[in-house]
Amino acid sequence: MAKYCYPAVFTPEDGGYSVDFPDLEGCYTCGDSLPEALEMAQDVLSMTLTLLEDERKPIPAPSGVKETRHEPGEFVNLILADTAAYRKKTSNQAMKKTLSIPQWLNTAAEAANVNFSQTLQEALTAKLGLR
């Protein structure tokens, strides 16, 4: 899970833009306006890189803006992707975990009406620096 920055080629189309990431095979999208195209570009880049991470495939190095080929009328823009943030936004499915704690701690926590799931989520988020 990391932050990435890749160049995208924006092609004006009737009523919007198509967007292609030349460094990443099959990574393309479109939008009806420039703001929408930028938003969609960030989403597809994050999704593509998350899949590559999950499949433990190599992440290609991004080209420089000046080295990114494009046709007249097109333009190149850098797009930022944060795969940790993308995972947090798109994968909130609860998973059941079995764990062991000392009996005295369990007794004290139950007496204090501690929500074990919430406490574990908070502790893991803090431990992993994901706040």
Long-range contacts (C-beta under 8 A, 24 or more apart in sequence): 1-53, 1-83, 1-84, 1-87, 2-53, 2-82, 2-83, 2-84, 3-80, 3-81, 3-82, 3-83, 4-45, 4-49, 4-59, 4-62, 4-80, 4-81, 4-82, 4-83, 5-62, 5-78, 5-79, 5-80, 5-81, 6-45, 6-62, 6-78, 6-79, 6-81, 7-62, 7-63, 7-64, 7-65, 7-68, 7-76, 7-77, 7-78, 7-79, 8-41, 8-45, 8-76, 8-77, 8-78, 8-79, 9-68, 9-69, 9-70, 9-74, 9-75, 9-76, 10-34, 10-37, 10-41, 10-74, 10-75, 10-76, 10-77, 11-71, 11-73, 11-74, 12-73, 12-74, 19-44, 21-45, 21-48, 21-79, 22-63, 22-68, 22-69, 23-60, 23-61, 23-62, 23-63, 24-48, 24-49, 24-60, 38-77, 38-79, 41-77, 41-79, 42-79, 42-80, 42-81, 45-79, 45-81, 46-81, 46-82, 46-83, 46-85, 46-86, 47-86, 49-81, 49-83, 50-83, 50-86, 50-87, 53-83, 84-130, 88-130
